[in-house]
């Protein structure tokens, strides 16, 4: 008993958790229901049509019987013999005349002994009563057609009853029903073969998708699903999964490079601090010059590490959408002028040219926008080369304002240009030691600008300089919610 229950449970689970079997079972059930409906509809239609044909014969026989009754009495043996002659034609089983009390007055030879025929005026329980226009006893394989037949001597109405046998009709229904059932069974078998084959073909891409998805790992992101073999919605699914894998590959690649770059950037200051710490431990206590040099180096490298960690924390908060910008009325013109003056104080040997429209006021986070402009100015100073000229401009349109910083230095190559906003990317790798920095400034600037609903662009030609500009919409009121983070 337990084995039977277990086998039954396995069968149920195989259909419950198998898409192919569930599809097959669904189509099979629908097919069987359609076959049953067709068989029942055919039987009802054929039976109804056959009875209607018998009813059409009644008018012909009734006219003939009326004419005979005019010439001879219905109570004579000659009239009964005439009715006997009509029995057997067109499936007629009995003909008789009854009065209002269901008493047979005259009829064919066996009419008076046929208990299946009389009475006819009683209650009819057949389900076909409302379907067929005449009295029918299909359960007894009889169809009785009733026609008024005048009155007797007591002025009571008489009825002519012609009873048709439905044996041939029922047999034809059975024969054709068996033929239809055999045809449908053959069709069901063909349907199963074709359906299973078609289902396997349709579900094959799902199996491939499952297998490939199971083989995709962080170290193996080059696998792709063949979109040509998947059609319709499965093709869209395959395309979506391939795009997802591409994004995962890019994200994982960036993550690896990010970890590698952070490790590399932290290795140098940690090594410097460790080296100077060891040197101070050995000789710094007795040599003031070594002591001062070591302390200055440790402070400098600590500040560099602090700057790196703060930049990384900012980018991490941005990725997690945890940065809240302090939005308030800001005079962009004053912010640009004051920031450039501060930069000029730090680099007095540079020529800063300012072209700024006055009184450009908008709602923004002034501190973050000032940080963005400082990043662009610092980059311009680092990469100006022999040129000491930097141009800063502030322009406005009806809906936006644009701040641009242009230098005439070494420029950026076409190969490096698409990557300069990525984290830890530095175009002039040959001059890293001289220019310094971690390659995070432009990434931070882009986060700030896009978070304000703007865009950060660059135009550059190697050997001729670069121009960075950010454009931000003008707003007159504080938003009710903090500015949401944009896609970066």
C-alpha positions as CSV (number, residue, x, y, z in Angstrom):
1,X,0.0,0.0,0.0
2,X,2.8,2.4,0.9
3,X,4.6,1.6,-2.4
4,X,1.4,2.4,-4.3
5,X,0.9,5.7,-2.5
6,X,4.6,6.5,-3.1
7,X,4.2,5.7,-6.8
8,X,1.1,7.8,-7.1
9,X,2.8,10.7,-5.2
10,X,5.7,10.5,-7.7
11,X,3.4,10.7,-10.6
12,X,1.5,13.6,-9.2
13,X,4.8,15.4,-8.4
14,X,6.1,14.7,-11.9
15,X,3.1,16.5,-13.4
16,X,3.0,19.2,-10.7
17,X,6.6,20.3,-11.2
18,X,7.1,19.5,-14.9
19,X,6.1,22.2,-17.3
20,X,6.2,19.8,-20.2
21,X,3.8,17.3,-18.5
22,X,1.5,20.0,-17.3
23,X,1.2,21.4,-20.8
24,X,0.6,18.0,-22.2
25,X,-2.0,17.2,-19.6
26,X,-3.8,20.6,-20.2
27,X,-4.0,20.1,-23.9
28,X,-5.1,16.5,-23.5
29,X,-7.9,17.5,-21.2
30,X,-9.0,20.2,-23.5
31,X,-8.9,17.8,-26.5
32,X,-11.0,15.2,-24.6
33,X,-13.6,17.8,-23.6
34,X,-13.9,19.0,-27.2
35,X,-14.3,15.4,-28.4
36,X,-17.1,14.8,-25.8
37,X,-18.9,18.0,-26.8
38,X,-18.6,17.1,-30.5
39,X,-20.1,13.6,-29.9
40,X,-22.9,14.8,-27.7
41,X,-23.7,17.6,-30.2
42,X,-23.7,15.2,-33.1
43,X,-26.0,12.7,-31.3
44,X,-28.5,15.4,-30.4
45,X,-28.4,17.0,-33.9
46,X,-28.7,13.7,-35.7
47,X,-31.6,12.5,-33.4
48,X,-33.4,15.8,-33.8
49,X,-33.0,15.8,-37.6
50,X,-34.2,12.2,-37.9
51,X,-37.3,12.9,-35.8
52,X,-38.1,16.0,-37.9
53,X,-37.9,13.8,-41.1
54,X,-40.3,11.3,-39.5
55,X,-42.6,14.2,-38.6
56,X,-42.7,15.3,-42.2
57,X,-43.9,11.8,-43.2
58,X,-46.8,12.1,-40.8
59,X,-48.6,14.7,-42.9
60,X,-48.5,12.4,-45.9
61,X,-49.8,9.4,-44.0
62,X,-52.4,11.5,-42.1
63,X,-53.9,12.7,-45.4
64,X,-54.1,9.2,-46.7
65,X,-55.7,7.9,-43.5
66,X,-58.3,10.8,-43.6
67,X,-59.3,9.9,-47.1
68,X,-59.7,6.3,-46.2
69,X,-61.8,7.2,-43.1
70,X,-64.1,9.2,-45.4
71,X,-64.8,6.1,-47.5
72,X,-65.2,3.6,-44.7
73,X,-65.8,3.6,-41.0
74,X,-62.9,3.6,-38.7
75,X,-64.5,0.9,-36.6
76,X,-64.5,-1.7,-39.5
77,X,-61.9,-4.5,-40.0
78,X,-61.2,-3.1,-43.4
79,X,-59.9,0.2,-41.9
80,X,-57.7,-1.8,-39.5
81,X,-56.3,-3.9,-42.3
82,X,-55.5,-0.6,-44.2
83,X,-53.6,0.6,-41.1
84,X,-51.7,-2.7,-41.0
85,X,-50.6,-2.2,-44.6
86,X,-49.0,1.1,-43.6
87,X,-47.1,-0.4,-40.7
88,X,-43.4,-1.0,-41.6
89,X,-43.1,1.9,-44.1
90,X,-40.7,4.7,-43.2
91,X,-40.1,3.0,-39.9
92,X,-43.8,3.1,-38.8
93,X,-44.3,0.6,-35.9
94,X,-47.9,1.2,-35.0
95,X,-50.9,3.4,-36.1
96,X,-53.9,3.8,-33.9
97,X,-56.7,6.2,-33.1
98,X,-57.5,7.1,-29.5
99,X,-60.2,9.1,-27.7
100,X,-59.8,11.6,-24.9
101,X,-59.6,8.7,-22.3
102,X,-56.5,7.1,-24.1
103,X,-58.7,4.3,-25.2
104,X,-57.7,2.7,-28.5
105,X,-60.7,2.9,-30.9
106,X,-59.1,1.5,-34.0
107,X,-55.5,0.6,-35.0
108,X,-53.1,-1.8,-36.5
109,X,-53.1,-5.4,-35.4
110,X,-50.8,-5.2,-32.3
111,X,-51.7,-1.7,-31.2
112,X,-54.0,-2.8,-28.5
113,X,-51.4,-5.1,-27.0
114,X,-48.5,-2.6,-27.1
115,X,-48.1,-1.2,-23.6
116,X,-45.2,1.0,-24.7
117,X,-47.5,3.1,-26.9
118,X,-50.5,4.0,-24.8
119,X,-51.2,6.2,-23.0
120,X,-50.0,9.3,-24.9
121,X,-51.8,12.1,-23.1
122,X,-50.3,11.6,-19.7
123,X,-47.4,13.3,-18.1
124,X,-44.2,13.1,-20.2
125,X,-40.9,13.0,-18.2
126,X,-38.6,12.9,-21.2
127,X,-35.9,15.6,-21.2
128,X,-36.6,16.1,-24.9
129,X,-40.1,17.3,-24.3
130,X,-39.2,21.0,-24.7
131,X,-36.8,20.3,-27.6
132,X,-39.0,18.3,-30.0
133,X,-42.3,19.7,-31.1
134,X,-44.1,16.4,-30.9
135,X,-44.4,13.6,-28.3
136,X,-41.2,11.6,-28.2
137,X,-40.1,8.6,-26.1
138,X,-36.5,8.4,-27.0
139,X,-35.7,6.2,-24.0
140,X,-38.1,3.6,-25.5
141,X,-36.8,4.2,-29.0
142,X,-40.2,5.5,-30.1
143,X,-41.2,8.7,-31.7
144,X,-45.0,9.3,-31.5
145,X,-46.5,11.9,-33.8
146,X,-50.1,13.0,-32.8
147,X,-52.5,14.6,-35.2
148,X,-56.2,15.7,-34.5
149,X,-58.6,13.2,-36.1
150,X,-62.1,14.7,-35.8
151,X,-64.7,13.7,-33.2
152,X,-66.6,10.6,-32.2
153,X,-70.4,10.2,-31.8
154,X,-70.2,11.8,-28.4
155,X,-68.4,14.8,-29.9
156,X,-65.2,13.9,-28.1
157,X,-62.0,14.7,-30.0
158,X,-60.1,11.9,-31.6
159,X,-56.3,11.7,-32.1
160,X,-54.4,9.9,-34.8
161,X,-51.1,8.5,-33.4
162,X,-48.4,7.3,-35.6
163,X,-45.5,5.5,-33.7
164,X,-42.2,5.5,-35.5
165,X,-39.4,3.1,-34.4
166,X,-36.1,4.8,-33.7
167,X,-34.1,1.6,-33.8
168,X,-32.4,2.6,-37.0
169,X,-31.7,6.1,-35.8
170,X,-30.2,4.9,-32.6
171,X,-28.1,2.3,-34.4
172,X,-26.9,4.9,-36.9
173,X,-26.0,7.2,-34.0
174,X,-24.0,4.4,-32.4
175,X,-22.3,3.5,-35.6
176,X,-21.3,7.0,-36.5
177,X,-20.4,7.7,-32.9
178,X,-18.0,4.8,-32.9
179,X,-16.5,6.0,-36.1
180,X,-16.1,9.5,-34.7
181,X,-14.7,8.1,-31.5
182,X,-12.2,6.0,-33.4
183,X,-11.2,9.0,-35.5
184,X,-10.8,11.2,-32.4
185,X,-8.8,8.5,-30.7
186,X,-6.4,8.3,-33.7
187,X,-6.3,12.1,-33.7
188,X,-5.6,12.1,-29.9
189,X,-2.6,9.8,-30.5
190,X,-1.3,11.9,-33.3
191,X,-1.9,15.0,-31.2
192,X,0.2,13.4,-28.4
193,X,3.1,12.6,-30.7
194,X,3.0,16.0,-32.4
195,X,2.3,17.8,-29.2
196,X,5.1,16.2,-27.2
197,X,7.5,16.8,-30.1
198,X,6.4,20.4,-30.4
199,X,6.5,21.0,-26.6
200,X,10.0,19.5,-26.4
201,X,11.1,21.9,-29.2
202,X,9.4,24.9,-27.5
203,X,10.9,24.1,-24.1
204,X,14.4,23.2,-25.3
205,X,15.5,26.8,-25.0
206,X,14.3,26.8,-21.4
207,X,16.5,23.8,-20.7
208,X,19.4,25.4,-22.4
209,X,18.8,28.6,-20.5
210,X,18.8,26.7,-17.2
211,X,22.0,24.8,-18.1
212,X,23.9,27.9,-19.2
213,X,22.6,29.9,-16.2
214,X,23.9,27.1,-13.9
215,X,27.3,27.3,-15.4
216,X,27.6,31.1,-15.2
217,X,29.9,32.1,-12.3
218,X,31.8,35.2,-11.4
219,X,34.9,33.8,-13.1
220,X,32.9,32.5,-16.1
221,X,30.7,35.3,-17.5
222,X,31.5,34.8,-21.2
223,X,28.7,32.2,-21.7
224,X,25.8,33.2,-23.8
225,X,22.4,31.8,-24.7
226,X,21.8,31.3,-28.4
227,X,18.9,33.7,-29.1
228,X,18.3,32.2,-32.6
229,X,17.0,28.9,-31.2
230,X,14.6,30.7,-28.8
231,X,11.5,32.2,-30.3
232,X,8.8,34.6,-29.2
233,X,8.8,35.3,-25.4
234,X,11.6,32.8,-24.9
235,X,13.7,34.8,-27.3
236,X,13.1,37.9,-25.3
237,X,14.0,36.0,-22.1
238,X,17.2,34.7,-23.6
239,X,18.1,38.3,-24.7
240,X,17.3,39.7,-21.3
241,X,19.4,37.0,-19.6
242,X,22.3,37.7,-22.0
243,X,22.1,41.4,-21.2
244,X,22.0,40.7,-17.5
245,X,25.1,38.5,-17.8
246,X,26.8,41.3,-19.7
247,X,26.0,43.8,-16.9
248,X,27.2,41.3,-14.3
249,X,30.4,40.8,-16.3
250,X,31.0,44.5,-16.5
251,X,30.1,45.0,-12.8
252,X,32.3,42.2,-11.7
253,X,35.1,43.5,-13.9
254,X,34.8,46.9,-12.4
255,X,34.7,45.4,-8.9
256,X,37.9,43.5,-9.5
257,X,39.6,46.5,-10.9
258,X,38.2,48.7,-8.1
259,X,39.6,46.3,-5.4
260,X,42.9,46.0,-7.3
261,X,43.2,49.8,-7.6
262,X,42.3,50.4,-4.0
263,X,44.8,47.8,-2.9
264,X,47.4,49.4,-5.1
265,X,46.7,53.0,-3.9
266,X,46.7,52.0,-0.3
267,X,49.8,49.9,-0.6
268,X,52.1,52.9,-1.3
269,X,51.1,55.1,1.6
270,X,51.0,52.2,4.0
271,X,54.5,51.2,2.9
272,X,55.7,54.8,3.3
273,X,54.2,55.1,6.8
274,X,55.6,51.7,7.8
275,X,59.0,52.6,6.4
276,X,59.2,55.9,8.1
277,X,57.9,54.3,11.4
278,X,60.7,51.8,11.3
279,X,63.3,54.5,10.5
280,X,62.0,56.6,13.4
281,X,62.2,53.7,15.7
282,X,65.9,53.1,14.8
283,X,67.3,56.6,14.4
284,X,64.6,59.2,14.7
285,X,64.8,59.5,18.5
286,X,68.4,60.8,18.3
287,X,68.4,62.6,14.9
288,X,66.0,65.7,14.8
289,X,66.2,65.9,11.0
290,X,65.1,62.3,10.5
291,X,62.4,62.8,13.1
292,X,61.0,65.9,11.4
293,X,61.2,64.2,8.0
294,X,59.5,61.1,9.2
295,X,56.7,63.0,10.9
296,X,56.0,65.1,7.9
297,X,56.0,62.1,5.6
298,X,53.6,60.2,7.9
299,X,51.3,63.2,8.2
300,X,51.3,63.7,4.4
301,X,50.6,60.1,3.6
302,X,47.9,59.9,6.3
303,X,46.2,62.9,4.7
304,X,46.4,61.2,1.3
305,X,44.8,58.1,2.8
306,X,42.1,60.2,4.5
307,X,41.3,61.8,1.2
308,X,41.1,58.5,-0.6
309,X,38.9,57.0,2.1
310,X,36.5,60.0,2.1
311,X,36.3,59.8,-1.7
312,X,35.5,56.1,-1.6
313,X,32.9,56.6,1.1
314,X,31.2,59.3,-1.0
315,X,31.1,57.0,-4.0
316,X,29.8,54.1,-1.9
317,X,27.1,56.2,-0.4
318,X,26.2,57.3,-3.9
319,X,25.9,53.7,-5.1
320,X,23.6,53.0,-2.1
321,X,21.6,56.2,-2.7
322,X,22.4,57.3,0.8
323,X,23.6,60.8,0.0
324,X,21.2,63.7,1.0
325,X,21.9,67.0,-0.7
326,X,21.2,70.2,1.1
327,X,19.2,72.1,-1.4
328,X,19.0,75.9,-1.0
329,X,19.0,79.1,-3.0
330,X,22.5,79.4,-4.5
331,X,24.1,82.3,-6.4
332,X,26.0,80.3,-9.0
333,X,27.9,83.4,-10.2
334,X,29.3,84.2,-6.8
335,X,30.2,80.5,-6.2
336,X,32.1,80.3,-9.5
337,X,34.0,83.6,-8.9
338,X,34.9,82.7,-5.3
339,X,36.1,79.2,-6.2
340,X,38.3,80.4,-9.0
341,X,39.8,83.1,-6.7
342,X,40.6,80.5,-4.1
343,X,42.2,78.3,-6.7
344,X,44.3,81.2,-8.0
345,X,45.6,81.9,-4.5
346,X,46.8,78.3,-4.3
347,X,48.3,78.5,-7.8
348,X,49.4,82.1,-8.3
349,X,51.6,81.3,-11.3
350,X,48.5,80.4,-13.3
351,X,46.4,82.8,-15.3
352,X,42.7,82.2,-14.6
353,X,40.2,84.0,-16.9
354,X,36.6,84.2,-15.8
355,X,33.6,84.9,-18.0
356,X,30.5,84.6,-15.8
357,X,27.1,86.0,-16.2
358,X,25.9,87.9,-13.1
359,X,23.2,86.8,-10.7
360,X,22.6,83.3,-11.9
361,X,20.5,81.9,-9.0
362,X,19.1,78.4,-8.6
363,X,18.3,75.8,-6.0
364,X,21.2,73.4,-5.5
365,X,23.7,72.1,-3.0
366,X,26.3,74.8,-3.1
367,X,29.0,72.8,-1.3
368,X,28.7,69.9,-3.7
369,X,28.7,72.1,-6.8
370,X,31.8,74.0,-5.5
371,X,33.4,70.6,-4.9
372,X,32.7,69.7,-8.6
373,X,34.2,73.0,-9.8
374,X,37.3,72.5,-7.7
375,X,37.8,69.0,-9.1
376,X,37.7,70.4,-12.7
377,X,40.0,73.3,-11.8
378,X,42.5,70.9,-10.1
379,X,42.5,68.7,-13.2
380,X,43.1,71.7,-15.4
381,X,46.1,72.8,-13.3
382,X,47.5,69.3,-13.2
383,X,47.3,68.7,-16.9
384,X,48.0,72.2,-18.3
385,X,51.6,71.3,-19.0
386,X,53.7,74.3,-20.1
387,X,50.6,76.4,-20.6
388,X,49.5,78.4,-17.5
389,X,46.2,79.7,-18.9
390,X,42.8,78.4,-17.7
391,X,39.5,79.8,-18.8
392,X,36.3,79.5,-16.7
393,X,32.9,80.5,-18.0
394,X,29.3,80.5,-16.8
395,X,26.5,80.6,-19.4
396,X,22.8,80.3,-19.1
397,X,19.8,79.3,-21.3
398,X,16.1,79.5,-20.5
399,X,16.1,76.3,-18.5
400,X,19.8,75.5,-17.7
401,X,23.1,76.9,-16.7
402,X,26.5,75.6,-17.8
403,X,29.9,76.0,-16.1
404,X,33.0,75.1,-18.2
405,X,36.7,74.9,-17.5
406,X,39.1,74.9,-20.4
407,X,42.9,74.4,-20.3
408,X,45.5,74.4,-23.1
409,X,47.6,71.6,-21.8
410,X,48.4,68.0,-22.8
411,X,44.8,67.0,-23.7
412,X,43.3,63.5,-23.7
413,X,43.8,60.8,-26.3
414,X,40.8,59.3,-28.1
415,X,41.5,55.9,-26.5
416,X,41.4,57.4,-23.0
417,X,38.5,59.8,-23.5
418,X,35.6,57.2,-23.0
419,X,37.1,56.0,-19.7
420,X,38.0,59.2,-17.9
421,X,34.9,59.2,-15.7
422,X,35.5,55.7,-14.4
423,X,36.9,55.3,-10.9
424,X,40.7,55.1,-10.5
425,X,41.2,55.8,-14.2
426,X,44.0,58.2,-15.1
427,X,44.8,59.0,-18.6
428,X,48.4,60.2,-18.1
429,X,49.8,57.1,-16.4
430,X,53.3,58.2,-17.3
431,X,52.9,61.3,-15.2
432,X,51.0,59.9,-12.2
433,X,53.8,60.6,-9.8
434,X,54.0,64.3,-10.8
435,X,50.3,65.0,-11.0
436,X,49.2,62.9,-8.0
437,X,45.6,62.0,-7.3
438,X,43.7,58.7,-7.3
439,X,41.6,59.0,-10.4
440,X,38.4,59.5,-8.4
441,X,37.7,63.2,-8.9
442,X,35.9,63.0,-12.2
443,X,33.8,60.1,-11.0
444,X,32.8,62.1,-7.9
445,X,32.0,65.2,-10.1
446,X,29.8,63.1,-12.4
447,X,27.9,61.7,-9.4
448,X,27.2,65.2,-8.1
449,X,26.2,66.6,-11.4
450,X,23.9,63.7,-12.4
451,X,22.3,63.9,-8.9
452,X,21.3,67.4,-9.7
453,X,19.7,66.3,-12.9
454,X,22.5,67.5,-15.1
455,X,25.2,66.2,-17.3
456,X,29.0,66.4,-17.3
457,X,30.7,66.5,-20.7
458,X,34.3,66.8,-22.0
459,X,35.9,67.9,-25.3
460,X,39.6,67.3,-25.7
461,X,42.3,66.9,-28.3
462,X,45.7,65.5,-27.5
463,X,48.3,68.3,-27.4
464,X,45.7,71.1,-27.5
465,X,44.0,70.9,-24.2
466,X,40.6,69.9,-22.7
467,X,37.3,71.6,-21.8
468,X,35.1,70.1,-19.1
469,X,31.6,71.5,-18.7
470,X,28.6,70.6,-16.6
471,X,25.0,71.6,-17.3
472,X,22.3,71.7,-14.6
473,X,18.6,72.7,-14.8
474,X,17.6,76.0,-13.2
475,X,15.2,75.5,-10.3
476,X,13.4,78.3,-8.4
477,X,12.0,76.3,-5.5
478,X,13.3,73.6,-3.1
479,X,12.1,70.1,-3.9
480,X,10.0,68.5,-1.2
481,X,12.3,65.4,-1.2
482,X,16.1,65.1,-1.4
483,X,17.4,64.9,-5.0
484,X,17.3,61.2,-6.0
485,X,20.5,59.6,-7.3
486,X,20.8,59.3,-11.1
487,X,22.1,56.4,-13.0
488,X,25.9,56.6,-13.1
